[in-house]
Amino acid sequence: MIGVNITNTTLRRNKKTLLLKLTVLVVMLCLTSWSGILKNEYPKETRKKININAGWQYLENNTDQISEAKQSLLWKNIDLPHTWNQWDAVDQIPGYRRDASWYRKTLNIESKNKSRYILYFEGSNITSEVFVNGKKAGSHVGGYVGFQIDITDFVMKGKTNTLMIRVDNSYNPEIIPSQKADFIIYGGITRDLWLNIIPDVHVSDMFISTPVVSSEMAKVKVRVKLSDFKINSKDCKLIISIYDPQKNKLISSSDYYPVSTAESLEFDLPKILNPKLWSPDQPTLYKMNVILFFKGKLVDMTEENFGLRWFHFDDFGPFYLNGKKLLLRGTHRHEEYAGFGAAMPNQLHRKDMEMIKEMGANFIRLGHYPQDPEVYKACDELGLIVWDELPWCRGGIGNAAWQSNTSRLLKEQILQNYNHPSIVFWALGNEVYWLPDFPGGDDINKMNPYISYLN
């Protein structure tokens, strides 16, 4: 029999060693858990963005009765983007179809707890109504801007659902642009369509501003909007990070916030020293990442690119970007292509911007309306300064309904394009007092107060 003599000193030493090992293990586990977040890697299943362009049917029938549209035998197979004016707008017969049509698609909706199901339209001209399983889920008035329809309460989870969308580009003087505009108002779902599956509690918007920028230092602010601002502030936490073009994390800031007192939350982030500035010659993009924790669990993550630059015009003088005089050289661009009309694939939008850049331009006027998201993305990356224009083209000022629609469309345009560093100019229209659609619509004494309001 072998005797073992363990002293109290030995026991204390072993306990300290064990405690140290456990502490190291916990720290390593924490670092491993957070490393994916700090490296800007998305956790699985926080949100899904599913392109649903393929496998649609199209019915050229202007009925406003969904039952009649369902029973028709004239449906044709198509993919999005789509317009019914890609040929008649350029043939030898005067005029082109300004009317309504229907789109239909079956869609399997996965069952996912505590999630919202959102259809996001990048653009649909001009008035759109969305039906899910025969029930109206929402609508939007106005083309050339993106919009979303929440279909959560209308879908059958884990089953096949039927989407039907009625789109109408009929002449309506209360919706810009005017019939008298000198370009084609293409009808249809002319841009990409997405199904977004997002958590119930999520980041709904983030708006990045750069109030102070110089070659030495930049101040960055972000305004974050949540899907539900009445939830208990103790249940939520935000982590906001900024990454440079080489994906190095420059800034990370976290805070709790009083969601019960504000619909949107503003954060002043630490200064960026010696920033890399955005310009046509060097279009440097930073990335901001926002992570939302709810009741201790990471529930959502989203990110946006942004750039750092400052600019001004001298009175009656030249344009300056980042403190240097810059001669603006550029052109004007309409959103259309032979054989596609306005329903262009992303690679053609990108090709247009690359050709404009290659010819020596540094400036592009997007007229006379907001354009596909791919255009702004390309301008950010290529270094093209953008003039982004409200589709108020001719027709003068309209009635109260016209003014309400026009004001809302300007707001939608600015909010969805807010973070693009390429956009330097916001334009309120083109030839706005020409050929009025309403009596007295060309009266500048009536028009100027409204223009001041929009500004």
Helices and strands as residue ranges (DSSP letters): H 8-38, E 48-51, E 56-59, H 66-71, E 76-78, E 100-108, E 115-121, E 127-132, E 135-141, E 147-150, G 152-154, E 160-168, E 193-199, E 203-213, E 217-226, G 233-235, E 236-243, E 249-255, E 264-268, E 272-273, E 286-294, E 297-306, E 311-313, E 319-321, E 324-325, E 330-333, H 346-358, E 363-366, H 373-382, E 385-389, H 400-416, E 423-427, H 444-454
